[in-house]
Amino acid sequence: MQNQRRSDGVDDPGRAPAVRAAVLRRAASWLVVLASLGAAVALHVRHPDALVTLLPGADMRDLHVDFDTFWHSAVALVGGADIYETPAKLTNLNPPLLTLLLVPFAGVDALTGYRVFTVFTLLVVVVAVLAVARELRLTRPVTALAVLAVLASSPLHGTLVLGQIYPLLLAGLVAGWIAERRGRPVLAAVLYGITVALKPSLAPLLLLPAVQRRWRPFRAGITGAAGATLLGVLAAGPSSAFAWLRIAVSEPVPDTVDNASLPGLAVRFGVPSVLGALLGAAVLVGTLVWMGRHRERIDPAGTAPWAVLAAGLLFSPIAWHNYLMLLWPGVLVLVPLGLGAVAAAALAVAVVPVSWNAEWTGDSIAADVARSLYFVVLLAHWLVFMAMSTRTLGRAAVPDRS
């Protein structure tokens, strides 16, 4: 009778640790959800001037400052001027390709362009989340909760208020991931490459096919990134490439709480940023080496690409909290892998508004630790994605054309 019970898995002592671990994981995840929602409510009460309330504002120079920067560069491109020498308050840190894509907005005033861009990018985010949910065959209730969580999130609010390009990057990443799932790895790599051409800090993603020895997708990704970059340079003039490289190399690591990268963490605690960069490089290289050693088990349409992206953001000199939206597809992938509670926690922490930082003032270790919340969130994403990167998602039986 005892043997029978064990063969049925009822009293199998080997299962007990796994069951306990699953119960603890779910309990911890739901505790994070409750804490995040509670913190969000409390912070919105204490700081009613939340990001989302700033959306209707008309101040382009100090409020919607990122789009204002992009708009001035687009106007300069149309007028044949230097896209990196404009009256904008901030320096344009993006390669010429972005300016080329935003040329249509040069035909309207900055505020009108911003409002059109905001509506467009909001739709892009919602469509991207729905596309991922559809691809994963998530249920309607789960999809609806995911969309609501995204709409309530601080990274989305910050992106829309500032007029940032992360929704465009999200669209490119989702398109590439869907192509990978549907057995089109070369197309996926090209789409990833074009996305990297818009934001080179995402370049580590192009190395995933290389460590897996999938050489055709690797070459396609590099070619896509190079071709898209060249298109932008030709449109803006060869000097724009050198100007952008000079700006990218000389830009210091910002000492702000919104910077979730390891170099940013180092600066926050008074440590030279180079030490944070070295640790970030170790995380990135370690991620790629591990995936290379386990390449037969790594699913490029699972959490692996999002693990590489998270590692790249930890290494990058600048990884704003708003970058978190680029990892949301990977969070949704956790649901069919059996980590629905963890996915809920990952979406919930993004709901905590940036007014969190206003609660921690002064020069103390405790305040610095509390202001490192965004780093902890990014690190947790990387750890979870790494842990699940060998889990394979169910998908249509389409031949791998790599």
MONORWO-V782860 format. One record per pair of residues at least 24 apart in sequence whose C-alpha atoms are under 8 Angstrom apart, sorted by the first residue. I is the first residue (numbers start at 1). J is the second residue. D is the distance in Angstrom with one decimal. If there is no record, write none. Layout:
((I,J,D) (I,J,D))
This chain:
((25,342,7.6) (26,341,5.7) (26,342,7.1) (29,341,5.6) (29,342,5.4) (29,344,7.4) (29,345,5.3) (30,341,6.5) (30,344,7.7) (30,345,6.6) (32,345,5.7) (32,348,7.5) (32,349,7.4) (33,344,6.8) (33,345,5.0) (33,348,5.4) (33,349,7.1) (36,348,5.9) (36,349,5.4) (36,351,6.9) (36,352,6.0) (37,348,6.8) (37,349,8.0) (37,351,7.1) (37,352,7.2) (39,352,6.4) (40,351,6.4) (40,352,4.7) (40,353,6.2) (43,352,8.0) (43,353,7.1) (43,355,6.5) (43,356,6.8) (44,353,7.7) (47,355,6.8) (50,353,7.4) (50,355,7.4) (51,154,7.7) (51,157,5.9) (51,158,6.2) (51,161,6.8) (51,353,7.9) (52,157,5.4) (52,158,7.7) (52,161,7.2) (54,161,6.6) (55,160,7.3) (55,161,5.3) (58,111,6.6) (60,110,7.3) (60,111,6.7) (61,88,7.3) (61,89,6.4) (62,89,7.9) (63,161,7.0) (63,162,6.4) (64,114,7.7) (64,161,5.7) (64,162,4.2) (64,163,5.8) (65,89,7.3) (65,90,7.3) (65,162,5.6) (65,163,7.2) (66,90,7.5) (66,162,5.3) (66,163,5.4) (66,164,5.8) (67,114,6.4) (67,162,6.5) (67,163,4.5) (67,164,6.3) (68,110,6.4) (68,114,7.8) (68,163,7.9) (70,99,6.5) (70,102,7.4) (71,102,7.3) (71,105,6.8) (71,106,6.3) (71,110,6.4) (71,113,7.9) (72,106,7.9) (73,99,6.1) (74,99,5.2) (74,100,6.9) (74,102,6.1) (74,103,5.0) (74,105,7.3) (74,106,5.6) (75,103,7.2) (75,106,5.0) (77,103,7.6) (77,236,6.2) (78,103,7.1) (78,106,7.4) (80,236,7.9) (82,236,7.9) (82,240,7.3) (83,236,7.4) (83,240,7.3) (84,240,7.5) (84,243,7.1) (84,244,7.5) (93,244,7.0) (93,247,6.8) (93,248,6.5) (94,198,7.0) (94,199,6.8) (94,244,7.2) (95,197,7.4) (95,198,6.5) (95,199,7.5) (95,229,7.5) (95,232,7.6) (95,241,7.4) (95,244,6.1) (96,229,7.4) (96,232,4.8) (96,233,5.8) (96,235,7.9) (96,236,6.3) (96,240,6.8) (96,241,7.2) (96,244,7.8) (97,197,7.2) (97,198,6.3) (97,228,7.0) (97,229,6.0) (97,231,6.8) (97,232,3.9) (97,233,7.0) (98,198,5.9) (98,232,7.5) (99,232,7.7) (100,232,6.1) (100,235,7.0) (100,236,7.6) (114,163,6.8) (117,163,7.5) (118,160,5.8) (118,163,6.6) (121,160,7.7) (121,167,5.6) (121,168,7.1) (122,160,7.5) (122,167,7.5) (124,167,6.2) (124,168,7.3) (124,171,6.8) (125,167,5.6) (125,170,7.3) (125,171,7.4) (128,170,7.2) (128,171,5.9) (128,174,6.5) (129,328,8.0) (129,329,7.0) (131,174,7.9) (132,174,7.1) (132,178,7.7) (132,329,6.4) (132,332,7.5) (133,332,7.2) (135,178,7.3) (136,333,7.1) (136,336,7.2) (138,335,8.0) (138,336,7.6) (146,347,7.6) (149,347,6.2) (149,348,6.9) (149,351,7.1) (150,347,7.2) (152,351,5.9) (153,347,7.9) (153,348,8.0) (153,350,5.2) (153,351,4.1) (153,352,7.2) (153,353,7.6) (154,322,7.6) (154,350,5.8) (154,351,5.4) (154,352,6.4) (154,353,5.1) (154,354,6.7) (155,321,6.4) (155,322,4.1) (155,323,7.2) (155,324,6.6) (155,325,6.4) (155,350,6.7) (156,322,6.8) (156,325,7.1) (158,322,6.6) (159,322,6.3) (166,322,7.8) (166,323,6.9) (166,325,7.5) (166,326,7.2) (167,325,8.0) (169,195,5.8) (169,198,7.5) (169,199,7.7) (169,326,7.2) (170,325,7.3) (170,326,5.3) (173,326,7.7) (174,329,7.2) (177,301,6.1) (178,301,7.8) (180,300,7.1) (180,301,5.8) (181,301,5.3) (181,395,6.8) (181,396,8.0) (182,395,7.6) (182,396,6.9) (182,398,6.3) (183,398,5.2) (183,399,5.8) (183,400,5.1) (183,401,6.5) (184,400,6.9) (184,401,6.2) (184,402,7.7) (185,217,5.9) (185,400,7.1) (185,401,6.6) (185,402,5.9) (186,216,6.6) (186,217,4.5) (186,220,6.0) (186,221,7.6) (186,401,7.4) (186,402,6.4) (187,217,7.8) (187,220,7.8) (188,217,7.7) (189,217,5.4) (189,218,6.9) (189,220,5.8) (189,221,4.3) (189,224,7.6) (190,217,7.8) (190,220,5.5) (190,221,4.7) (190,222,7.8) (190,223,7.4) (190,224,4.8) (190,225,7.3) (191,221,7.5) (191,224,7.2) (192,221,6.4) (192,224,7.9) (192,225,7.8) (193,220,7.8) (193,221,4.6) (193,222,6.2) (193,223,7.3) (193,224,4.7) (193,225,4.0) (193,226,7.8) (193,228,8.0) (194,221,8.0) (194,224,5.6) (194,225,4.9) (194,228,5.8) (194,229,8.0) (195,225,7.5) (196,225,6.1) (197,225,5.0) (197,226,7.2) (197,228,6.1) (197,229,5.4) (198,229,7.8) (201,312,7.1) (201,313,7.3) (201,316,6.5) (202,309,6.4) (202,312,6.5) (202,313,7.5) (203,312,7.8) (204,308,6.6) (204,309,6.8) (204,312,5.9) (205,305,6.3) (205,308,5.9) (205,309,6.0) (205,312,7.9) (207,288,7.7) (208,288,6.9) (208,291,7.9) (208,300,8.0) (208,305,7.2) (208,308,7.5) (211,288,6.6) (211,289,7.2) (211,291,6.8) (211,292,4.5) (211,295,7.2) (212,291,7.2) (212,292,5.4) (212,295,4.9) (212,296,7.6) (214,402,6.3) (215,402,7.5) (216,402,5.7) (217,402,6.1) (252,317,7.9) (253,317,5.4) (253,318,6.5) (254,317,8.0) (254,318,7.2) (257,357,7.3) (257,371,5.7) (257,372,6.6) (257,374,7.7) (258,319,7.9) (258,320,5.3) (258,321,5.3) (258,374,6.9) (259,318,5.9) (259,319,5.2) (259,320,4.6) (259,321,6.3) (259,374,7.5) (259,375,7.6) (260,313,8.0) (260,314,7.1) (260,318,7.5) (260,319,5.4) (260,320,5.9) (260,321,6.1) (260,372,7.3) (260,374,5.2) (260,375,4.1) (260,376,7.9) (260,378,6.8) (261,313,6.1) (261,314,4.3) (261,315,6.1) (261,316,6.1) (261,317,6.5) (261,318,6.2) (261,319,5.3) (261,320,7.9) (261,375,6.3) (262,314,5.3) (262,315,6.1) (262,316,7.6) (262,317,7.7) (262,375,7.5) (263,314,7.9) (263,315,7.1) (263,316,7.3) (263,317,5.6) (263,318,7.8) (264,317,6.5) (264,318,6.9) (265,372,7.1) (265,375,7.2) (268,368,6.9) (269,365,7.9) (269,368,6.8) (276,315,7.8) (277,315,5.8) (277,316,7.4) (277,317,7.2) (279,315,7.5) (280,311,7.5) (280,312,7.9) (280,314,5.6) (280,315,3.9) (280,316,7.5) (281,315,5.6) (283,311,6.2) (283,314,7.8) (283,315,7.4) (284,308,7.2) (284,311,5.0) (284,312,6.0) (284,314,7.9) (284,315,6.7) (287,311,7.1) (287,386,7.8) (297,390,5.2) (297,391,7.7) (298,389,5.9) (298,390,4.6) (298,391,7.3) (298,392,7.7) (299,389,6.5) (299,390,6.1) (299,391,6.8) (299,392,5.6) (299,393,7.7) (301,392,8.0) (301,393,7.5) (302,330,7.5) (302,333,6.7) (302,389,6.3) (302,390,8.0) (302,391,7.0) (302,392,6.3) (302,393,6.2) (303,330,5.5) (303,333,6.7) (303,334,7.7) (303,385,5.3) (303,386,7.3) (303,388,6.4) (303,389,5.0) (304,385,6.6) (304,386,6.8) (304,388,7.9) (304,389,4.7) (304,390,7.7) (306,330,5.6) (306,382,7.8) (306,385,6.6) (307,381,7.6) (307,382,5.2) (307,383,7.8) (307,385,4.9) (307,386,5.6) (307,389,7.5) (308,382,7.9) (310,378,6.8) (310,379,7.6) (310,381,7.0) (310,382,5.3) (311,382,6.4) (314,378,7.4) (314,379,7.4) (321,374,6.1) (324,350,7.9) (324,378,7.3) (327,381,8.0) (330,385,7.4) (334,388,8.0) (336,393,7.4) (337,391,7.3) (337,393,7.1) (346,377,8.0) (346,381,7.5) (349,377,7.5))
